[in-house]
Amino acid sequence: MDFCPLTHSRENRRIRLNNRLAIATMAQHSERPYEVENVEIVADSDGLRVQIFTLAEGQCVPWHFHSVITDTFACLEGPMVIRTNDDIDAYRLNPGDTCEIKPLIAHRVSGEGDGPCKFLIVQGVGTYDYNPVEEPAEG
């Protein structure tokens, strides 16, 4: 299993998951400004979200950043690609590979060559936000 070189925070934090809270907050996160084939919510509480995304061919999670939370990706089916605006290279993940994107780093997620992919994403610890950004100019 490979780990993407963007960052390597490994702090353990206790997060108490409460089924009642998870059900109450699922609706809050159900609307997305982009389309994906499927999203399965594994856990959703104050400060932590765990989901499984399935992207169909041609779909992506467009350029965005988070103010506080870190996104940790684990590729389940792929390959998939995570691009960041502070790197020239894209990070290619095969099934079993992981990658962590720190707060304030704009990123875009898709299947390689705009193909399909499936990934688990852990988002936390902190308040979730989604801040869209324009696609960076290639230079």
ZIHUKA-V474003 format. One record per run of one state. SS is the DSSP state (@ for helix, = for strand, . for the rest). FROM is the first residue (numbers start at 1). TO is the last residue. Records with the same first field share a line. If there is no record, write none. Layout:
BEGIN
SS = FROM-TO / FROM-TO
END
This chain:
BEGIN
. = 1-2 / 4-18 / 30-37 / 46-47 / 56-59 / 66-69 / 78-79 / 85-89 / 94-97 / 102-106 / 115-116 / 125-130 / 133-139
= = 3-3 / 38-45 / 48-55 / 60-65 / 70-77 / 80-84 / 90-93 / 98-101 / 107-111 / 117-124 / 131-132
@ = 19-29 / 112-114
END
